Amino acid sequence: MNLSATLILAFGMSMDAFAASIGKGATLHKPKFSEALRTGLIFGVIETLTPLIGWCLGILASQVVLEWNHWVAFILLTFLGIRMVYEGVRGTDDEEAPKLQRHGFWLLVTTAIATSLDAMAVGVGLAFLKVNIIETALAIGCATMIMSTLGMMLGRFIGPLLGKRAEILGGVVLIGIGCQILYSHFSTLN
C-alpha cells in the first residue's frame, strides 16, 4: 500500500470513531479541549492496537489463504463498509439525556473498542497484503485521535445528524478501498 492508500484507509477507519465522538460531544455541556483530547487519545490508542491484533491473527492464517488474499481483503472491507453505511442510515431513537461535563474513562474505552472492531478485521485483511502494519496502525491511530478530538469539539454544534453521515462516508471509503484492492489484483494479471 502506498502513502495515499494508507492515509485514505486511516481516515476511513476513523469515521466511525468520529461519528461516536460527535455523539459524545453532543451529550456534554460545552466540552473543553482537554476532554476532547482525552477522548481522542483513548480512541486513538485503541484504534492503533486493534489492527495489530487483527494482523497477528491474519498472519497465523496467511499460509492457508495467501492465494485468496485479494478476495479476503475485498470481502472484509466491503462487509465492514456495508455495515458502516447501514449503521449510518439506520435511525436511532435516543432520548435527550442531561448534559454532562465529562465522560467516564471506562465508557470511553468501551465505546472506542466497539468502534475499533472493524479495524481489527481490516488488520486481518492487511496481513494478507504484506503491508507495514506498524506504520499503518500508527496512521489509523493518529487519524482516529485527530478525528475523535475534532468530533468531540464539533459535537455540540453539529449533533448526531452529521455523525451518521460521517459513518456513511467511512463505509463508502472502505468499500472503495476493497474494490481498489480487487481491481489492482486483476489489473496486474493482464
C-alpha positions in Angstrom: 0.0 0.0 0.0 1.3 3.4 -0.9 1.1 6.5 1.3 -2.1 7.9 -0.2 -3.9 4.5 0.2 -2.7 4.3 3.8 -4.0 7.8 4.6 -7.3 7.1 2.9 -7.6 3.8 4.9 -6.6 5.6 8.1 -9.2 8.3 7.8 -11.8 5.9 6.5 -11.3 3.8 9.6 -11.5 6.8 11.9 -15.0 7.8 10.6 -16.9 5.6 13.0 -14.9 6.9 15.9 -15.5 10.4 14.6 -19.3 9.8 14.5 -19.2 8.4 18.0 -17.2 11.4 19.2 -19.7 13.8 17.7 -22.4 12.0 19.7 -20.2 12.1 22.8 -19.5 15.8 22.3 -23.2 16.4 21.8 -24.0 14.9 25.2 -21.6 17.1 27.1 -22.2 20.7 28.2 -19.6 22.8 26.3 -16.8 20.2 26.2 -13.4 21.6 26.8 -10.4 20.9 24.5 -8.8 18.8 27.3 -11.8 16.5 27.4 -11.8 16.3 23.6 -8.1 15.5 23.5 -8.5 12.9 26.3 -11.3 11.2 24.2 -9.1 11.4 21.1 -6.2 9.8 22.8 -8.3 6.9 24.2 -9.9 6.3 20.8 -6.5 6.6 19.0 -4.6 4.2 21.2 -7.3 1.5 21.0 -7.7 2.1 17.2 -3.9 1.6 16.9 -3.9 -1.7 18.8 -6.8 -3.4 17.1 -5.4 -3.6 13.6 -2.2 -5.0 15.1 -4.2 -7.7 16.9 -6.1 -8.5 13.7 -2.8 -8.5 11.7 -1.3 -11.1 14.1 -4.5 -13.3 13.7 -4.2 -12.9 9.9 -0.5 -13.9 9.8 -1.4 -17.1 11.6 -3.8 -18.0 8.8 -1.9 -16.4 5.9 -0.1 -19.6 4.8 -3.5 -21.2 4.2 -5.2 -18.5 2.2 -2.4 -16.5 0.7 -3.6 -17.2 -2.8 -7.0 -15.7 -1.9 -5.7 -12.5 -0.2 -7.3 -10.0 -2.6 -10.7 -11.7 -2.2 -10.3 -11.8 1.6 -9.4 -8.1 1.8 -12.2 -7.2 -0.6 -14.9 -9.2 1.3 -13.8 -7.9 4.7 -13.6 -4.3 3.6 -16.9 -4.5 1.7 -18.7 -6.2 4.5 -17.4 -3.6 7.1 -18.2 -0.8 4.7 -21.8 -2.0 4.2 -22.2 -2.4 7.9 -21.0 1.2 8.5 -23.3 2.5 5.8 -26.2 0.5 7.3 -25.5 1.9 10.8 -25.2 5.4 9.3 -28.6 5.1 7.5 -30.4 3.4 10.3 -32.2 5.8 12.6 -31.8 6.0 16.3 -34.4 6.6 19.0 -32.1 8.0 21.7 -33.8 10.2 24.2 -32.3 13.6 25.2 -30.1 13.0 28.2 -29.0 15.7 30.6 -25.7 17.4 29.7 -22.6 16.0 31.4 -19.3 17.8 32.0 -17.1 14.7 31.3 -17.4 11.1 30.2 -16.1 8.3 32.4 -12.9 6.6 31.3 -14.4 3.1 31.0 -17.3 4.4 29.0 -14.9 5.9 26.5 -12.8 2.8 26.4 -15.9 0.6 25.8 -17.0 3.0 23.0 -13.5 3.0 21.5 -13.4 -0.8 21.5 -16.8 -1.0 19.9 -15.8 1.4 17.1 -12.5 -0.3 16.5 -13.6 -3.8 15.9 -13.7 -3.1 12.2 -10.0 -2.0 12.4 -9.2 -5.5 13.8 -10.9 -7.1 10.8 -9.1 -4.7 8.5 -5.8 -5.8 10.2 -6.6 -9.4 9.3 -7.1 -8.4 5.7 -3.8 -6.3 5.7 -1.9 -9.4 6.9 -2.6 -11.0 3.5 -1.3 -7.9 1.7 2.1 -7.9 3.4 1.9 -4.2 4.4 4.0 -2.5 7.0 1.4 -2.9 9.8 3.2 -0.7 12.3 3.1 2.3 10.0 -0.5 1.5 9.0 -1.7 1.0 12.6 0.0 4.3 13.7 -1.6 6.1 10.8 -5.0 4.7 11.8 -4.4 5.6 15.4 -3.3 9.1 14.7 -6.2 9.7 12.3 -8.6 8.4 14.9 -7.1 10.6 17.6 -7.4 13.7 15.3 -10.9 12.9 14.1 -12.2 11.9 17.6 -10.8 15.1 19.1 -12.4 17.2 16.3 -15.6 15.2 16.7 -15.9 16.0 20.4 -15.4 19.7 19.7 -17.9 19.7 16.8 -20.4 17.5 18.6 -22.3 20.2 20.4 -22.7 22.2 17.2 -23.3 19.6 14.6 -25.0 16.8 16.6 -25.8 13.3 15.5 -27.0 14.1 12.0 -23.6 14.7 10.6 -22.2 11.9 12.7 -24.4 9.4 10.8 -23.2 11.0 7.5 -19.6 10.6 8.6 -20.2 6.9 9.3 -21.8 6.5 5.9 -18.8 8.2 4.3 -16.4 5.9 6.2 -18.3 2.9 4.9 -18.2 4.1 1.3 -14.4 4.7 1.7 -13.9 1.1 3.0 -15.9 -0.3 0.1 -13.9 1.8 -2.3 -10.6 0.5 -0.9 -11.8 -3.1 -1.1 -12.8 -2.5 -4.8 -9.4 -0.9 -5.4 -7.6 -3.9 -4.0 -9.6 -6.2 -6.2 -9.0 -4.0 -9.2 -5.3 -3.8 -8.6 -5.0 -7.6 -8.3 -6.8 -8.2 -11.6 -5.0 -5.3 -13.4 -1.6 -6.9 -12.6 -2.8 -10.2 -14.2 -3.1 -8.5 -17.6 
